[in-house]
């Protein structure tokens, strides 16, 4: 029988705090690996598994990669890396190797085929177990106007956390 994954209340609190205050890194792909800033998401317990729910806009390279690979990592910085979040939000992995250009350090993940941001302290490795595509009919009209005026909706990727560790 598989040993159950342990996610602590402290880790959950840090993930939520850092996501709100500066953002997390989600990494997908391998050639080159593609990090993106994460400012929205959720960690919780569903289907007897620890899950990270990652919203990714339809037009992002990360969306295309997750659709193919069905996996991603989340890297949580304990120090201030907002500079990188701003940069990640403004360059595309379609034209740029973000790790190289931003002088971030990619390290091979332990249990999934992509990478972690080694400049961070806490890492979640996730395999997608459920996907839900958003559309205009699914949202409260106020949210639709506030967050989706360009009609660039998200796919919600529910990733089972298959490993979590600090370093």
MITIKE-753242 format. One line per field, with one value per residue: residue in three letters; residue number from 0; x, y, z of N, C-alpha, C, O, CB in turn. Coordinates in steps of 0.1 Angstrom, whole numbers. Atoms other than C-alpha are relative to their C-alpha. Glycine has a CB too. Layout:
BEGIN
aa	(ALA ...);
i	(NUM ...);
neast	(X ...);
nnorth	(Y ...);
nup	(Z ...);
caeast	(X ...);
canorth	(Y ...);
caup	(Z ...);
ceast	(X ...);
cnorth	(Y ...);
cup	(Z ...);
oeast	(X ...);
onorth	(Y ...);
oup	(Z ...);
cbeast	(X ...);
cbnorth	(Y ...);
cbup	(Z ...);
//
This chain:
BEGIN
aa	(UNK UNK UNK UNK UNK UNK UNK UNK UNK UNK UNK UNK UNK UNK UNK UNK UNK UNK UNK UNK UNK UNK UNK UNK UNK UNK UNK UNK UNK UNK UNK UNK UNK UNK UNK UNK UNK UNK UNK UNK UNK UNK UNK UNK UNK UNK UNK UNK UNK UNK UNK UNK UNK UNK UNK UNK UNK UNK UNK UNK UNK UNK UNK UNK UNK UNK UNK UNK UNK UNK UNK UNK UNK UNK UNK UNK UNK UNK UNK UNK UNK UNK UNK UNK UNK UNK UNK UNK UNK UNK UNK UNK UNK UNK UNK UNK UNK UNK UNK UNK UNK UNK UNK UNK UNK UNK UNK UNK UNK UNK UNK UNK UNK UNK UNK UNK UNK UNK UNK UNK UNK UNK UNK UNK UNK UNK UNK UNK UNK UNK UNK UNK UNK UNK UNK UNK UNK UNK UNK UNK UNK UNK UNK UNK UNK UNK UNK UNK UNK UNK UNK UNK UNK UNK UNK UNK UNK UNK UNK UNK UNK UNK UNK UNK UNK UNK UNK);
i	(0 1 2 3 4 5 6 7 8 9 10 11 12 13 14 15 16 17 18 19 20 21 22 23 24 25 26 27 28 29 30 31 32 33 34 35 36 37 38 39 40 41 42 43 44 45 46 47 48 49 50 51 52 53 54 55 56 57 58 59 60 61 62 63 64 65 66 67 68 69 70 71 72 73 74 75 76 77 78 79 80 81 82 83 84 85 86 87 88 89 90 91 92 93 94 95 96 97 98 99 100 101 102 103 104 105 106 107 108 109 110 111 112 113 114 115 116 117 118 119 120 121 122 123 124 125 126 127 128 129 130 131 132 133 134 135 136 137 138 139 140 141 142 143 144 145 146 147 148 149 150 151 152 153 154 155 156 157 158 159 160 161 162 163 164 165 166);
neast	(8 -7 -1 7 -8 3 -1 3 7 -10 -3 12 0 -10 3 11 -6 -9 8 7 -9 -10 2 -8 -4 4 -9 4 -8 -14 -9 -5 11 6 7 9 4 13 6 13 0 5 -5 10 1 11 -1 -9 -14 -3 1 -2 8 -7 7 -9 7 0 -10 -14 -8 1 12 -2 -9 7 9 -8 -8 8 -7 -6 -5 2 -11 4 -11 1 -6 7 -3 10 -6 1 14 3 -6 7 13 -1 -7 6 -8 0 -11 -11 -3 1 -11 -13 0 2 -11 6 -7 9 -5 9 9 -3 10 7 -10 -4 -10 4 -8 -9 -1 10 -3 10 4 11 0 14 5 13 10 12 -1 13 -1 9 6 7 12 -3 -4 8 -3 -10 -13 -2 -4 -12 -12 0 5 -6 5 -11 4 -10 3 -3 -7 0 -12 -3 -14 -6 -11 -1 -13 -7 -14);
nnorth	(-12 -13 -8 -13 -13 -8 -14 -6 -13 -11 -1 -6 -14 -7 -1 -10 -13 -4 -2 -13 -12 -3 10 12 4 13 4 10 3 4 -4 -1 -1 -13 -5 -11 -5 4 -9 6 14 5 13 6 15 4 14 7 -4 -14 -5 -14 -4 -10 -6 -5 -6 8 -5 1 12 10 8 10 11 8 8 12 8 2 -1 -12 -1 -12 -3 -11 -7 -5 -13 -9 2 -7 -5 10 1 -10 4 11 -4 -9 6 12 11 4 -7 -2 10 -8 3 -6 -15 -5 6 9 13 11 13 11 5 14 10 -3 -1 -14 -6 -10 -12 4 -12 0 8 11 4 10 7 3 7 -4 11 -5 -13 -6 -12 -11 -7 -12 3 6 -10 -11 -11 -9 6 1 -13 -4 9 7 -9 4 14 9 8 10 14 4 13 6 9 8 -2 13 -2 -14 0 -13 0);
nup	(0 1 -12 2 1 -11 3 -13 -1 2 14 6 -3 7 14 2 -3 11 13 -1 -1 11 11 0 14 6 11 9 11 -2 10 -14 -10 1 -12 1 -13 -4 -10 -3 0 -13 -4 -9 -1 8 6 -8 5 -1 14 3 11 7 12 11 11 12 10 -5 4 -11 3 10 -5 -10 8 5 -10 -12 -12 -3 -13 -7 -8 -9 -6 -13 1 9 14 8 12 10 3 9 13 6 5 12 11 4 2 14 6 -9 -10 -12 -10 4 1 -14 -9 -10 1 2 -5 3 -11 -4 4 12 11 2 -9 -10 -1 -11 -8 -10 -12 -2 13 2 13 2 12 3 -1 5 7 2 8 -3 11 -5 -7 -13 -10 -4 9 -5 2 14 4 -6 3 13 11 13 3 -1 -12 -6 -2 -14 0 -13 0 -13 -5 -1 -9 -5 -7 -2 0);
caeast	(0 12 24 1 15 17 10 13 -8 23 31 -5 -3 30 18 -14 6 32 7 -12 18 42 32 45 62 46 69 60 78 115 129 133 113 88 81 52 40 10 -11 -43 -48 -58 -44 -67 -78 -101 -108 -87 -56 -38 -44 -32 -57 -38 -57 -39 -52 -60 -34 -4 24 21 -15 -4 24 1 -24 3 22 -5 19 34 54 48 78 73 98 104 124 112 113 87 111 110 72 69 93 76 43 57 77 65 80 71 99 122 140 128 152 182 171 161 191 167 180 160 165 150 119 120 87 74 91 95 116 114 127 157 158 128 124 92 82 51 52 18 1 -31 -61 -89 -93 -122 -124 -140 -164 -185 -216 -199 -192 -210 -214 -194 -165 -168 -166 -138 -115 -124 -132 -108 -126 -93 -106 -87 -85 -85 -59 -64 -29 -25 5 27 56 62 96 117 153);
canorth	(0 35 56 86 120 143 180 201 230 251 243 251 284 293 284 305 334 335 331 361 383 377 346 311 295 268 249 228 211 202 217 242 241 269 287 310 332 319 344 324 288 265 237 212 176 161 125 112 131 163 185 218 235 256 280 286 309 293 314 305 281 264 255 238 219 208 196 173 162 163 174 205 216 244 261 284 310 319 350 380 370 394 408 375 373 406 395 362 379 400 375 345 311 307 332 331 306 321 303 314 350 355 336 313 278 248 214 182 172 139 123 141 148 186 209 229 264 256 292 284 265 244 223 204 179 174 150 162 141 164 193 218 245 278 296 328 310 296 329 354 385 407 383 379 417 422 393 382 413 400 366 349 322 296 259 246 218 197 182 154 163 133 148 178 187 216 223);
caup	(0 -9 20 25 16 46 40 72 83 83 47 37 55 39 4 8 23 -4 -32 -19 -11 -40 -60 -65 -95 -116 -139 -169 -197 -202 -234 -220 -188 -186 -153 -148 -119 -99 -81 -79 -69 -40 -20 -3 3 -24 -35 -6 -20 -14 -45 -58 -81 -107 -130 -163 -190 -223 -243 -221 -232 -198 -208 -239 -221 -192 -218 -232 -201 -174 -148 -132 -102 -77 -61 -31 -22 14 4 -17 -54 -66 -91 -109 -107 -125 -152 -157 -161 -190 -211 -230 -229 -266 -275 -244 -222 -189 -166 -186 -192 -155 -141 -122 -115 -128 -110 -121 -101 -82 -93 -123 -157 -153 -131 -99 -93 -72 -59 -38 -5 -7 -37 -48 -76 -92 -116 -132 -121 -132 -156 -159 -186 -177 -199 -198 -187 -156 -138 -118 -141 -118 -118 -156 -160 -135 -144 -179 -200 -227 -226 -218 -194 -174 -174 -138 -134 -103 -96 -71 -50 -55 -35 -13 2 15 9);
ceast	(9 0 -7 9 -4 3 -3 -8 9 3 -12 0 11 -3 -11 6 8 -7 -7 10 10 -2 9 4 -6 9 -6 10 15 9 -3 -12 -6 -7 -10 -4 -14 -4 -14 2 -5 7 -10 0 -13 3 11 15 2 1 3 -8 7 -8 10 -9 2 12 14 7 -2 -13 2 9 -8 -10 7 6 -8 7 6 7 -3 12 -3 12 -3 5 -8 6 -10 5 -2 -15 -4 5 -7 -14 1 9 -6 10 0 12 13 2 0 10 13 0 -1 10 -6 7 -11 7 -11 -9 3 -10 -8 11 5 10 -6 9 8 3 -10 2 -10 -5 -11 1 -14 -3 -15 -10 -14 2 -14 3 -11 -6 -8 -13 2 2 -11 3 10 14 4 5 14 13 1 -5 6 -5 11 -1 12 -5 5 6 1 12 1 14 6 13 0 13 5 15 6);
cnorth	(13 8 13 12 8 15 7 13 12 2 6 15 8 1 11 14 5 2 14 12 2 -10 -12 -2 -14 -3 -11 -3 -2 6 13 0 14 4 11 4 -5 9 -5 -15 -5 -13 -6 -15 -4 -14 -8 3 14 5 15 3 12 5 5 5 -8 4 -2 -13 -11 -8 -11 -12 -9 -9 -13 -9 -4 0 15 0 14 3 13 6 5 15 8 -2 7 6 -10 -2 10 -3 -11 3 8 -6 -14 -11 -5 6 0 -13 8 -3 6 15 6 -4 -7 -14 -11 -13 -10 -4 -15 -10 3 4 14 4 7 12 -1 12 1 -10 -11 -4 -11 -5 -6 -7 3 -12 5 14 6 13 10 6 12 -3 -5 10 9 12 10 -5 0 14 5 -7 -5 9 -3 -14 -10 -8 -9 -14 -3 -14 -4 -10 -7 3 -13 1 14 -1 14 -3 14);
cup	(0 13 -2 0 12 -5 13 -1 -2 -14 -7 2 -8 -15 -2 2 -11 -13 1 0 -11 -12 2 -14 -3 -12 -8 -11 3 -10 -6 10 0 13 -3 14 3 11 5 1 14 3 10 -1 -7 -4 8 -4 3 -15 0 -13 -7 -12 -10 -12 -13 -10 5 -6 10 -2 -10 5 10 -8 -5 10 12 13 1 14 5 9 8 6 14 0 -11 -14 -9 -13 -12 -5 -11 -14 -7 -6 -13 -11 -3 -2 -15 -7 9 9 13 10 -4 1 14 10 12 -2 0 6 -3 12 3 -6 -12 -10 -2 10 11 -1 12 9 11 11 1 -14 0 -14 -2 -13 -2 1 -4 -7 -2 -8 3 -13 5 7 14 11 3 -9 5 -1 -15 -5 6 -4 -14 -11 -13 -4 0 13 4 -2 15 0 15 0 13 4 2 9 4 9 1 -2 1);
oeast	(19 -11 -4 18 -16 14 -14 -8 5 4 -10 -3 8 -1 -9 2 7 -4 -7 7 13 2 19 0 -6 11 -11 19 19 21 -8 -23 2 -17 -8 -2 -23 2 -19 10 -10 9 -16 8 -24 14 18 24 -8 7 0 -6 8 -11 20 -18 13 17 23 0 -2 -13 -2 6 -6 -12 1 5 -5 5 7 3 -6 15 -8 20 -14 2 -15 17 -12 -2 -5 -17 -11 -1 -10 -18 -9 11 -12 21 9 17 24 -8 10 15 19 9 4 10 -1 12 -19 19 -23 -4 9 -5 -15 23 13 17 -18 19 4 9 -9 12 -6 -7 -11 3 -19 3 -22 -8 -23 10 -24 10 -23 0 -11 -17 -8 2 -20 15 17 23 16 14 22 23 12 -12 -1 -1 10 4 22 -17 16 -1 7 11 2 23 2 18 -4 14 3 20 19);
onorth	(13 9 20 13 9 18 5 20 22 13 14 23 19 12 19 23 17 11 21 22 14 -6 -12 5 -23 6 -21 6 -1 7 14 2 24 -2 18 -4 -5 10 1 -21 3 -21 1 -21 0 -18 -16 -6 22 -1 22 -3 23 -2 12 -2 -13 -5 1 -23 -22 -20 -22 -23 -21 -21 -23 -21 -14 -8 22 -9 23 -6 23 0 10 22 3 1 2 6 -6 -5 7 -2 -11 -2 10 1 -20 -9 -13 1 4 -20 14 7 12 21 17 0 -7 -16 -13 -15 -8 -7 -22 -21 -5 6 17 -4 11 12 0 11 10 -18 -21 5 -20 2 -13 -4 2 -22 -3 21 -2 22 6 5 13 4 -7 6 13 14 15 2 3 15 11 -1 -10 4 0 -19 -21 -5 -10 -17 2 -23 3 -21 -1 2 -20 -10 23 -10 23 -14 15);
oup	(7 20 -12 9 16 -9 19 -11 -8 -19 -16 -7 -13 -21 -12 -5 -16 -21 -10 -7 -14 -23 9 -24 5 -20 -2 -14 15 -8 -18 5 -2 17 -12 24 -6 22 15 -7 22 -6 18 -8 -3 -7 2 -2 4 -23 9 -23 0 -21 -6 -16 -15 -17 -2 -8 7 1 -8 2 9 -4 -6 9 18 22 -9 22 -3 17 2 13 17 9 -18 -17 -20 -23 -23 -16 -20 -24 -19 -16 -20 -21 6 -8 -19 -17 4 13 17 17 5 6 16 21 23 -13 9 3 -1 23 -5 -9 -17 -7 -11 16 11 -8 23 20 20 10 8 -22 9 -23 6 -23 8 -6 -6 -2 -6 -3 4 -23 17 16 21 23 -5 -13 -3 -5 -19 -13 -1 -6 -18 -20 -23 -15 -7 23 -3 -3 19 -3 23 -6 23 -5 12 13 -3 17 -7 0 1);
cbeast	(-9 -6 15 -12 -3 9 -9 13 -7 13 3 -13 2 14 -6 -11 8 11 -11 -8 8 14 4 -9 16 -16 14 -14 -1 1 0 8 5 -11 11 -13 1 1 -1 -12 14 -15 14 -14 0 -3 3 -2 1 14 -15 15 -15 13 -9 9 4 -13 -3 -1 14 -1 -11 7 12 -7 -6 11 12 -7 12 -10 16 -13 13 -9 4 7 15 2 1 -6 15 6 -9 5 15 -2 -7 6 15 -8 -4 -13 -3 -3 14 -14 1 3 -12 -14 9 -15 9 -3 3 7 -15 0 -9 -10 -6 -12 10 2 -9 13 0 -14 -1 -12 13 -14 11 -8 2 -2 -1 -11 7 -7 -1 6 -8 -3 -8 12 12 3 -13 -3 1 -13 -10 -1 -1 -7 4 15 -8 14 -12 2 8 -12 14 -13 12 -3 0 3 14 -13 10 -3 5);
cbnorth	(0 8 2 1 7 -3 5 2 1 -3 -14 -7 2 -7 -14 -3 0 -10 -11 1 -2 -1 7 -12 -1 0 -3 4 11 -15 -11 13 -5 0 5 -4 15 -15 14 4 -6 -2 1 5 -5 9 1 -15 -3 2 -2 4 4 -6 12 -12 15 1 14 -1 4 7 10 7 7 8 8 6 8 -14 -10 12 -2 1 2 -6 12 -9 0 14 -16 12 3 -13 1 14 -3 -11 9 12 -2 2 -12 5 14 12 -8 -1 -16 -5 4 -3 12 -1 -2 -2 1 -12 2 0 -2 12 -5 9 8 -7 14 -5 13 -3 9 5 -6 7 -11 13 -15 8 -5 1 -2 3 -4 11 -9 8 -10 -9 7 4 7 3 -14 -4 10 -2 -12 -13 15 1 0 7 -7 3 -10 1 1 -7 8 -15 9 -6 -4 4 -9 6 -7);
cbup	(12 -11 4 10 -13 12 -12 7 14 8 -6 5 15 1 -4 10 13 -1 -1 13 13 5 -14 5 0 -4 5 -7 -10 -1 -11 2 14 -11 10 -8 0 5 -6 -9 -1 -1 7 -3 15 -12 -15 0 -15 7 -5 -2 4 -5 5 -5 -2 -8 -3 15 -2 13 -5 -12 7 10 -11 -9 4 -2 1 -1 1 8 -9 12 -9 10 -3 4 -3 8 2 5 12 5 2 11 10 5 3 -13 8 -7 -4 9 -3 5 1 -14 -8 5 5 -1 12 -15 15 -6 -4 15 12 2 -12 0 -8 15 0 -5 -9 -7 11 9 -7 3 -1 1 0 -13 14 11 -14 13 -15 9 -9 -12 -8 -1 -6 15 -3 15 5 -8 4 15 9 0 4 1 -13 -1 -3 15 -10 10 -6 4 -3 -2 13 -13 -7 9 -6 14 -13);
//
